[in-house]
Amino acid sequence: QQLQQLLFSMAALVVILLCFGVPVSASWLLVIPALILQFTFNAGVAMIMARWGAKTPDIAQLMPFILRTWMYVSGVMWSIEKLTKNDHLPHIVTVLLQTNPAAVYIDLMRFALIDSFHAKQLPPHVWPIAIGWALLAGVGGFIYFWKAEETYGRG
């Protein structure tokens, strides 16, 4: 059902892009590996949260606040690039903002689909970081979930 929703959303996005005059380009094919990496990351995080939720069911009440905060620091509402160009931020904050998995996957989709973002402008660290987050969350989440599988459903 979620895959079907994603496909409908992507079809609507293509229609919107075409209506705004964004030409079809080969960079649109980069959506496929970007979505695969994001899916792997999401699945890994879901497995981590499932294990936490099995032990602490009330964590579900906290998730909307965590996700909203994560959205605000991911560059959906403002440009991380513009914010990090200034020297007023500590270096660690700049690194955390630039390596935030949500920001990385958003950048991959922007540079794949939006004509005003060119591949030459994509920071060179984005693809390796996206792959790293996908592997870390996907493999790590699977192992973390699997290690406690015998305790699930036992109350």
N, CA and C atoms as an extended XYZ file, in Angstrom:
465
Properties=species:S:1:pos:R:3:atomname:S:1:resname:S:1:resid:I:1 pbc="F F F"
N         0.827       -1.188        0.000 N   GLN     1
C         0.000        0.000        0.000 CA  GLN     1
C         0.876        1.259        0.000 C   GLN     1
N         1.950        1.241        0.798 N   GLN     2
C         2.839        2.396        0.849 CA  GLN     2
C         3.573        2.582       -0.484 C   GLN     2
N         3.962        1.484       -1.118 N   LEU     3
C         4.614        1.579       -2.423 CA  LEU     3
C         3.663        2.170       -3.450 C   LEU     3
N         2.414        1.747       -3.412 N   GLN     4
C         1.413        2.292       -4.327 CA  GLN     4
C         1.248        3.793       -4.088 C   GLN     4
N         1.207        4.209       -2.832 N   GLN     5
C         1.099        5.632       -2.500 CA  GLN     5
C         2.310        6.401       -3.019 C   GLN     5
N         3.505        5.815       -2.872 N   LEU     6
C         4.716        6.457       -3.375 CA  LEU     6
C         4.663        6.616       -4.888 C   LEU     6
N         4.217        5.585       -5.590 N   LEU     7
C         4.145        5.659       -7.051 CA  LEU     7
C         3.154        6.724       -7.507 C   LEU     7
N         2.004        6.815       -6.834 N   PHE     8
C         1.042        7.871       -7.168 CA  PHE     8
C         1.635        9.250       -6.886 C   PHE     8
N         2.336        9.376       -5.779 N   SER     9
C         2.959       10.656       -5.432 CA  SER     9
C         4.033       11.035       -6.444 C   SER     9
N         4.831       10.056       -6.868 N   MET    10
C         5.879       10.339       -7.854 CA  MET    10
C         5.265       10.721       -9.196 C   MET    10
N         4.177       10.070       -9.579 N   ALA    11
C         3.496       10.435      -10.825 CA  ALA    11
C         2.966       11.863      -10.737 C   ALA    11
N         2.378       12.222       -9.603 N   ALA    12
C         1.886       13.591       -9.415 CA  ALA    12
C         3.042       14.579       -9.450 C   ALA    12
N         4.178       14.207       -8.864 N   LEU    13
C         5.350       15.080       -8.874 CA  LEU    13
C         5.849       15.311      -10.294 C   LEU    13
N         5.877       14.269      -11.102 N   VAL    14
C         6.309       14.411      -12.497 CA  VAL    14
C         5.372       15.350      -13.245 C   VAL    14
N         4.076       15.212      -13.046 N   VAL    15
C         3.105       16.101      -13.692 CA  VAL    15
C         3.343       17.545      -13.260 C   VAL    15
N         3.557       17.761      -11.978 N   ILE    16
C         3.805       19.122      -11.477 CA  ILE    16
C         5.088       19.686      -12.070 C   ILE    16
N         6.148       18.878      -12.111 N   LEU    17
C         7.409       19.346      -12.690 CA  LEU    17
C         7.230       19.730      -14.157 C   LEU    17
N         6.515       18.900      -14.904 N   LEU    18
C         6.285       19.202      -16.317 CA  LEU    18
C         5.429       20.454      -16.485 C   LEU    18
N         4.439       20.646      -15.624 N   CYS    19
C         3.589       21.843      -15.693 CA  CYS    19
C         4.385       23.113      -15.415 C   CYS    19
N         5.410       23.018      -14.581 N   PHE    20
C         6.242       24.177      -14.281 CA  PHE    20
C         7.375       24.347      -15.289 C   PHE    20
N         7.378       23.544      -16.325 N   GLY    21
C         8.345       23.709      -17.399 CA  GLY    21
C         9.701       23.079      -17.150 C   GLY    21
N         9.797       22.205      -16.184 N   VAL    22
C        11.062       21.521      -15.929 CA  VAL    22
C        11.211       20.426      -16.982 C   VAL    22
N        12.270       20.500      -17.803 N   PRO    23
C        12.413       19.505      -18.870 CA  PRO    23
C        12.823       18.138      -18.321 C   PRO    23
N        12.352       17.096      -18.981 N   VAL    24
C        12.743       15.736      -18.620 CA  VAL    24
C        14.229       15.591      -18.918 C   VAL    24
N        14.969       15.033      -17.978 N   SER    25
C        16.405       14.868      -18.200 CA  SER    25
C        16.870       13.528      -17.646 C   SER    25
N        18.081       13.165      -18.030 N   ALA    26
C        18.646       11.893      -17.574 CA  ALA    26
C        18.844       11.882      -16.062 C   ALA    26
N        18.989       13.054      -15.459 N   SER    27
C        19.195       13.102      -14.005 CA  SER    27
C        17.985       12.575      -13.237 C   SER    27
N        16.821       12.524      -13.876 N   TRP    28
C        15.627       11.988      -13.211 CA  TRP    28
C        15.822       10.518      -12.844 C   TRP    28
N        16.689        9.828      -13.576 N   LEU    29
C        16.948        8.416      -13.273 CA  LEU    29
C        17.644        8.235      -11.922 C   LEU    29
N        18.277        9.319      -11.422 N   LEU    30
C        18.937        9.245      -10.121 CA  LEU    30
C        17.940        9.105       -8.977 C   LEU    30
N        16.663        9.326       -9.272 N   VAL    31
C        15.624        9.142       -8.259 CA  VAL    31
C        15.597        7.683       -7.794 C   VAL    31
N        15.838        6.757       -8.708 N   ILE    32
C        15.746        5.328       -8.370 CA  ILE    32
C        16.780        4.928       -7.312 C   ILE    32
N        18.091        5.194       -7.531 N   PRO    33
C        19.026        4.826       -6.457 CA  PRO    33
C        18.818        5.645       -5.184 C   PRO    33
N        18.393        6.899       -5.325 N   ALA    34
C        18.135        7.721       -4.134 CA  ALA    34
C        17.005        7.120       -3.305 C   ALA    34
N        15.945        6.676       -3.962 N   LEU    35
C        14.825        6.066       -3.238 CA  LEU    35
C        15.202        4.710       -2.639 C   LEU    35
N        16.038        3.956       -3.330 N   ILE    36
C        16.491        2.669       -2.785 CA  ILE    36
C        17.310        2.898       -1.518 C   ILE    36
N        18.206        3.880       -1.563 N   LEU    37
C        19.001        4.199       -0.374 CA  LEU    37
C        18.110        4.686        0.763 C   LEU    37
N        17.153        5.541        0.433 N   GLN    38
C        16.256        6.055        1.466 CA  GLN    38
C        15.393        4.931        2.044 C   GLN    38
N        14.925        4.025        1.193 N   PHE    39
C        14.143        2.883        1.668 CA  PHE    39
C        14.957        2.037        2.642 C   PHE    39
N        16.216        1.784        2.299 N   THR    40
C        17.082        0.982        3.165 CA  THR    40
C        17.285        1.673        4.508 C   THR    40
N        17.534        2.978        4.458 N   PHE    41
C        17.685        3.753        5.694 CA  PHE    41
C        16.407        3.692        6.528 C   PHE    41
N        15.266        3.951        5.888 N   ASN    42
C        13.983        3.952        6.603 CA  ASN    42
C        13.678        2.588        7.222 C   ASN    42
N        13.954        1.523        6.480 N   ALA    43
C        13.693        0.176        7.004 CA  ALA    43
C        14.557       -0.100        8.227 C   ALA    43
N        15.811        0.315        8.174 N   GLY    44
C        16.698        0.124        9.318 CA  GLY    44
C        16.234        0.893       10.541 C   GLY    44
N        15.860        2.150       10.349 N   VAL    45
C        15.361        2.959       11.469 CA  VAL    45
C        14.059        2.364       12.007 C   VAL    45
N        13.207        1.870       11.114 N   ALA    46
C        11.949        1.249       11.553 CA  ALA    46
C        12.218        0.020       12.417 C   ALA    46
N        13.236       -0.759       12.063 N   MET    47
C        13.558       -1.937       12.876 CA  MET    47
C        14.101       -1.540       14.248 C   MET    47
N        14.894       -0.480       14.288 N   ILE    48
C        15.387        0.021       15.578 CA  ILE    48
C        14.219        0.492       16.434 C   ILE    48
N        13.336        1.268       15.837 N   MET    49
C        12.188        1.788       16.584 CA  MET    49
C        11.237        0.663       16.998 C   MET    49
N        11.135       -0.387       16.187 N   ALA    50
C        10.281       -1.525       16.543 CA  ALA    50
C        10.814       -2.222       17.794 C   ALA    50
N        12.124       -2.369       17.868 N   ARG    51
C        12.692       -3.002       19.069 CA  ARG    51
C        12.474       -2.122       20.290 C   ARG    51
N        12.695       -0.818       20.141 N   TRP    52
C        12.449        0.099       21.264 CA  TRP    52
C        10.980        0.065       21.661 C   TRP    52
N        10.099        0.070       20.658 N   GLY    53
C         8.664        0.062       20.928 CA  GLY    53
C         8.188       -1.223       21.579 C   GLY    53
N         8.875       -2.330       21.305 N   ALA    54
C         8.507       -3.599       21.932 CA  ALA    54
C         8.765       -3.566       23.436 C   ALA    54
N         9.784       -2.837       23.838 N   LYS    55
C        10.120       -2.730       25.260 CA  LYS    55
C         9.438       -1.542       25.931 C   LYS    55
N         9.249       -0.461       25.173 N   THR    56
C         8.670        0.771       25.719 CA  THR    56
C         7.568        1.250       24.788 C   THR    56
N         6.353        0.758       24.937 N   PRO    57
C         5.263        1.119       24.022 CA  PRO    57
C         4.946        2.617       23.995 C   PRO    57
N         5.247        3.316       25.085 N   ASP    58
C         4.938        4.747       25.133 CA  ASP    58
C         5.823        5.585       24.216 C   ASP    58
N         6.843        4.980       23.625 N   ILE    59
C         7.706        5.730       22.716 CA  ILE    59
C         6.916        6.236       21.509 C   ILE    59
N         5.819        5.566       21.188 N   ALA    60
C         4.967        6.005       20.071 CA  ALA    60
C         4.400        7.395       20.326 C   ALA    60
N         4.212        7.751       21.591 N   GLN    61
C         3.700        9.084       21.926 CA  GLN    61
C         4.750       10.158       21.686 C   GLN    61
N         6.012        9.788       21.760 N   LEU    62
C         7.112       10.732       21.589 CA  LEU    62
C         7.481       10.941       20.121 C   LEU    62
N         7.203        9.971       19.284 N   MET    63
C         7.641       10.002       17.885 CA  MET    63
C         7.186       11.227       17.097 C   MET    63
N         5.947       11.704       17.207 N   PRO    64
C         5.570       12.891       16.432 CA  PRO    64
C         6.441       14.107       16.743 C   PRO    64
N         6.837       14.264       17.989 N   PHE    65
C         7.675       15.400       18.370 CA  PHE    65
C         9.096       15.241       17.838 C   PHE    65
N         9.606       14.023       17.906 N   ILE    66
C        10.943       13.757       17.385 CA  ILE    66
C        10.972       13.982       15.876 C   ILE    66
N         9.984       13.464       15.168 N   LEU    67
C         9.949       13.607       13.710 CA  LEU    67
C         9.767       15.057       13.281 C   LEU    67
N         8.958       15.818       14.006 N   ARG    68
C         8.773       17.229       13.667 CA  ARG    68
C        10.067       18.010       13.887 C   ARG    68
N        10.745       17.753       14.987 N   THR    69
C        12.023       18.420       15.252 CA  THR    69
C        13.038       18.053       14.178 C   THR    69
N        13.077       16.782       13.805 N   TRP    70
C        14.000       16.334       12.766 CA  TRP    70
C        13.689       17.030       11.445 C   TRP    70
N        12.414       17.206       11.139 N   MET    71
C        12.028       17.896        9.908 CA  MET    71
C        12.572       19.330        9.908 C   MET    71
N        12.466       20.017       11.042 N   TYR    72
C        12.909       21.407       11.098 CA  TYR    72
C        14.421       21.553       10.951 C   TYR    72
N        15.190       20.556       11.356 N   VAL    73
C        16.644       20.662       11.216 CA  VAL    73
C        17.162       20.005        9.936 C   VAL    73
N        16.266       19.526        9.093 N   SER    74
C        16.701       18.803        7.897 CA  SER    74
C        16.790       19.660        6.640 C   SER    74
N        16.444       20.918        6.711 N   GLY    75
C        16.550       21.769        5.539 CA  GLY    75
C        15.329       21.745        4.646 C   GLY    75
N        14.212       21.255        5.147 N   VAL    76
C        12.974       21.289        4.366 CA  VAL    76
C        12.459       22.717        4.286 C   VAL    76
N        12.526       23.432        5.395 N   MET    77
C        11.961       24.780        5.485 CA  MET    77
C        12.972       25.882        5.174 C   MET    77
N        14.244       25.578        5.183 N   TRP    78
C        15.282       26.580        4.964 CA  TRP    78
C        16.500       25.893        4.359 C   TRP    78
N        17.420       26.686        3.851 N   SER    79
C        18.582       26.150        3.155 CA  SER    79
C        19.730       25.897        4.134 C   SER    79
N        20.140       24.669        4.237 N   ILE    80
C        21.292       24.335        5.079 CA  ILE    80
C        22.548       24.970        4.497 C   ILE    80
N        22.649       24.974        3.173 N   GLU    81
C        23.829       25.534        2.515 CA  GLU    81
C        24.021       27.001        2.885 C   GLU    81
N        22.945       27.778        2.846 N   LYS    82
C        23.055       29.202        3.190 CA  LYS    82
C        23.389       29.393        4.665 C   LYS    82
N        22.810       28.585        5.512 N   LEU    83
C        23.057       28.705        6.948 CA  LEU    83
C        24.495       28.341        7.297 C   LEU    83
N        25.031       27.319        6.662 N   THR    84
C        26.375       26.852        7.013 CA  THR    84
C        27.483       27.654        6.349 C   THR    84
N        27.156       28.533        5.411 N   LYS    85
C        28.183       29.380        4.796 CA  LYS    85
C        28.716       30.411        5.785 C   LYS    85
N        27.878       30.815        6.735 N   ASN    86
C        28.304       31.788        7.734 CA  ASN    86
C        29.241       31.121        8.738 C   ASN    86
N        30.152       31.912        9.270 N   ASP    87
C        31.118       31.374       10.226 CA  ASP    87
C        30.627       31.428       11.668 C   ASP    87
N        29.373       31.820       11.880 N   HIS    88
C        28.885       31.961       13.251 CA  HIS    88
C        28.475       30.633       13.891 C   HIS    88
N        28.432       29.570       13.116 N   LEU    89
C        28.071       28.254       13.659 CA  LEU    89
C        29.328       27.478       14.041 C   LEU    89
N        29.293       26.779       15.148 N   PRO    90
C        30.417       25.887       15.460 CA  PRO    90
C        30.550       24.820       14.366 C   PRO    90
N        31.766       24.375       14.135 N   HIS    91
C        32.030       23.419       13.057 CA  HIS    91
C        31.220       22.135       13.227 C   HIS    91
N        31.088       21.667       14.458 N   ILE    92
C        30.352       20.418       14.690 CA  ILE    92
C        28.886       20.557       14.289 C   ILE    92
N        28.299       21.731       14.501 N   VAL    93
C        26.900       21.963       14.107 CA  VAL    93
C        26.787       21.927       12.589 C   VAL    93
N        27.746       22.542       11.905 N   THR    94
C        27.760       22.523       10.441 CA  THR    94
C        27.846       21.091        9.925 C   THR    94
N        28.731       20.300       10.498 N   VAL    95
C        28.892       18.903       10.071 CA  VAL    95
C        27.611       18.116       10.330 C   VAL    95
N        27.010       18.300       11.508 N   LEU    96
C        25.772       17.584       11.831 CA  LEU    96
C        24.636       17.960       10.886 C   LEU    96
N        24.526       19.238       10.538 N   LEU    97
C        23.474       19.667        9.613 CA  LEU    97
C        23.695       19.091        8.221 C   LEU    97
N        24.952       19.076        7.764 N   GLN    98
C        25.247       18.595        6.415 CA  GLN    98
C        25.174       17.078        6.295 C   GLN    98
N        25.345       16.362        7.391 N   THR    99
C        25.303       14.898        7.329 CA  THR    99
C        24.002       14.321        7.874 C   THR    99
N        23.059       15.170        8.200 N   ASN   100
C        21.737       14.732        8.651 CA  ASN   100
C        21.133       13.855        7.545 C   ASN   100
N        20.753       12.620        7.841 N   PRO   101
C        20.258       11.737        6.781 CA  PRO   101
C        19.064       12.297        6.021 C   PRO   101
N        18.149       12.955        6.710 N   ALA   102
C        16.991       13.530        6.011 CA  ALA   102
C        17.452       14.593        5.023 C   ALA   102
N        18.389       15.435        5.434 N   ALA   103
C        18.896       16.483        4.543 CA  ALA   103
C        19.620       15.882        3.344 C   ALA   103
N        20.360       14.825        3.572 N   VAL   104
C        21.109       14.176        2.489 CA  VAL   104
C        20.151       13.596        1.452 C   VAL   104
N        19.121       12.882        1.892 N   TYR   105
C        18.180       12.278        0.943 CA  TYR   105
C        17.323       13.340        0.250 C   TYR   105
N        17.007       14.422        0.943 N   ILE   106
C        16.285       15.534        0.306 CA  ILE   106
C        17.144       16.148       -0.787 C   ILE   106
N        18.435       16.350       -0.499 N   ASP   107
C        19.345       16.903       -1.510 CA  ASP   107
C        19.429       16.004       -2.737 C   ASP   107
N        19.512       14.707       -2.532 N   LEU   108
C        19.585       13.792       -3.677 CA  LEU   108
C        18.363       13.934       -4.571 C   LEU   108
N        17.192       14.024       -3.970 N   MET   109
C        15.964       14.173       -4.762 CA  MET   109
C        15.908       15.537       -5.447 C   MET   109
N        16.318       16.588       -4.749 N   ARG   110
C        16.322       17.927       -5.359 CA  ARG   110
C        17.218       17.963       -6.588 C   ARG   110
N        18.432       17.452       -6.437 N   PHE   111
C        19.380       17.520       -7.542 CA  PHE   111
C        19.008       16.573       -8.675 C   PHE   111
N        18.227       15.553       -8.404 N   ALA   112
C        17.777       14.650       -9.463 CA  ALA   112
C        16.623       15.247      -10.252 C   ALA   112
N        15.715       15.953       -9.583 N   LEU   113
C        14.464       16.356      -10.231 CA  LEU   113
C        14.350       17.834      -10.589 C   LEU   113
N        14.986       18.703       -9.853 N   ILE   114
C        14.775       20.130      -10.061 CA  ILE   114
C        15.841       20.677      -10.999 C   ILE   114
N        15.395       21.341      -12.042 N   ASP   115
C        16.278       21.815      -13.102 CA  ASP   115
C        17.277       22.858      -12.620 C   ASP   115
N        16.904       23.686      -11.653 N   SER   116
C        17.806       24.748      -11.204 CA  SER   116
C        18.945       24.211      -10.335 C   SER   116
N        18.855       22.964       -9.904 N   PHE   117
C        19.940       22.313       -9.176 CA  PHE   117
C        20.677       21.425      -10.174 C   PHE   117
N        21.938       21.711      -10.411 N   HIS   118
C        22.710       20.929      -11.371 CA  HIS   118
C        23.592       19.928      -10.633 C   HIS   118
N        23.914       18.856      -11.307 N   ALA   119
C        24.744       17.817      -10.695 CA  ALA   119
C        26.092       18.382      -10.249 C   ALA   119
N        26.582       19.397      -10.974 N   LYS   120
C        27.861       20.002      -10.596 CA  LYS   120
C        27.763       20.721       -9.251 C   LYS   120
N        26.558       21.157       -8.886 N   GLN   121
C        26.367       21.865       -7.623 CA  GLN   121
C        26.202       20.916       -6.440 C   GLN   121
N        25.909       19.666       -6.697 N   LEU   122
C        25.712       18.701       -5.617 CA  LEU   122
C        27.042       18.501       -4.897 C   LEU   122
N        27.077       18.758       -3.596 N   PRO   123
C        28.328       18.554       -2.862 CA  PRO   123
C        28.814       17.113       -3.021 C   PRO   123
N        30.118       16.927       -3.167 N   PRO   124
C        30.645       15.582       -3.440 CA  PRO   124
C        30.420       14.588       -2.307 C   PRO   124
N        30.132       15.075       -1.114 N   HIS   125
C        29.962       14.168        0.017 CA  HIS   125
C        28.570       13.544        0.095 C   HIS   125
N        27.614       14.007       -0.693 N   VAL   126
C        26.221       13.603       -0.503 CA  VAL   126
C        25.992       12.121       -0.828 C   VAL   126
N        26.448       11.641       -1.988 N   TRP   127
C        26.223       10.229       -2.329 CA  TRP   127
C        26.926        9.289       -1.351 C   TRP   127
N        28.211        9.511       -1.025 N   PRO   128
C        28.840        8.605       -0.041 CA  PRO   128
C        28.149        8.621        1.327 C   PRO   128
N        27.702        9.786        1.765 N   ILE   129
C        27.009        9.855        3.056 CA  ILE   129
C        25.666        9.138        2.972 C   ILE   129
N        24.960        9.294        1.855 N   ALA   130
C        23.675        8.600        1.683 CA  ALA   130
C        23.874        7.086        1.718 C   ALA   130
N        24.910        6.612        1.049 N   ILE   131
C        25.213        5.174        1.059 CA  ILE   131
C        25.594        4.728        2.469 C   ILE   131
N        26.410        5.536        3.135 N   GLY   132
C        26.819        5.205        4.498 CA  GLY   132
C        25.646        5.123        5.464 C   GLY   132
N        24.740        6.114        5.400 N   TRP   133
C        23.560        6.082        6.276 CA  TRP   133
C        22.683        4.876        5.966 C   TRP   133
N        22.523        4.560        4.677 N   ALA   134
C        21.689        3.413        4.300 CA  ALA   134
C        22.285        2.114        4.836 C   ALA   134
N        23.593        1.956        4.682 N   LEU   135
C        24.240        0.739        5.182 CA  LEU   135
C        24.215        0.674        6.706 C   LEU   135
N        24.530        1.796        7.350 N   LEU   136
C        24.552        1.821        8.813 CA  LEU   136
C        23.175        1.515        9.392 C   LEU   136
N        22.162        2.220        8.905 N   ALA   137
C        20.811        2.020        9.442 CA  ALA   137
C        20.233        0.686        8.990 C   ALA   137
N        20.416        0.341        7.717 N   GLY   138
C        19.841       -0.899        7.196 CA  GLY   138
C        20.434       -2.139        7.843 C   GLY   138
N        21.754       -2.258        7.779 N   VAL   139
C        22.423       -3.435        8.348 CA  VAL   139
C        22.381       -3.385        9.876 C   VAL   139
N        22.717       -2.211       10.433 N   GLY   140
C        22.705       -2.076       11.889 CA  GLY   140
C        21.320       -2.291       12.473 C   GLY   140
N        20.307       -1.717       11.845 N   GLY   141
C        18.937       -1.888       12.322 CA  GLY   141
C        18.478       -3.330       12.249 C   GLY   141
N        18.851       -4.010       11.165 N   PHE   142
C        18.474       -5.421       11.028 CA  PHE   142
C        19.114       -6.263       12.127 C   PHE   142
N        20.412       -6.065       12.334 N   ILE   143
C        21.116       -6.844       13.361 CA  ILE   143
C        20.561       -6.528       14.748 C   ILE   143
N        20.336       -5.246       15.023 N   TYR   144
C        19.799       -4.826       16.323 CA  TYR   144
C        18.423       -5.448       16.568 C   TYR   144
N        17.573       -5.440       15.557 N   PHE   145
C        16.235       -6.034       15.663 CA  PHE   145
C        16.330       -7.547       15.834 C   PHE   145
N        17.175       -8.164       15.044 N   TRP   146
C        17.313       -9.619       15.020 CA  TRP   146
C        17.851      -10.160       16.344 C   TRP   146
N        18.747       -9.414       16.987 N   LYS   147
C        19.361       -9.872       18.235 CA  LYS   147
C        18.334      -10.072       19.352 C   LYS   147
N        17.190       -9.412       19.266 N   ALA   148
C        16.183       -9.523       20.330 CA  ALA   148
C        14.912      -10.206       19.845 C   ALA   148
N        14.985      -10.907       18.713 N   GLU   149
C        13.765      -11.465       18.135 CA  GLU   149
C        13.056      -12.460       19.046 C   GLU   149
N        13.796      -13.167       19.886 N   GLU   150
C        13.148      -14.150       20.753 CA  GLU   150
C        12.363      -13.506       21.893 C   GLU   150
N        12.550      -12.210       22.117 N   THR   151
C        11.835      -11.534       23.212 CA  THR   151
C        10.553      -10.850       22.750 C   THR   151
N        10.331      -10.750       21.454 N   TYR   152
C         9.150      -10.042       20.967 CA  TYR   152
C         7.890      -10.847       21.256 C   TYR   152
N         6.846      -10.149       21.659 N   GLY   153
C         5.559      -10.776       21.895 CA  GLY   153
C         5.456      -11.532       23.208 C   GLY   153
N         6.436      -11.356       24.062 N   ARG   154
C         6.411      -12.077       25.338 CA  ARG   154
C         5.964      -11.186       26.498 C   ARG   154
N         5.611       -9.922       26.185 N   GLY   155
C         5.098       -9.043       27.232 CA  GLY   155
C         6.167       -8.491       28.005 C   GLY   155
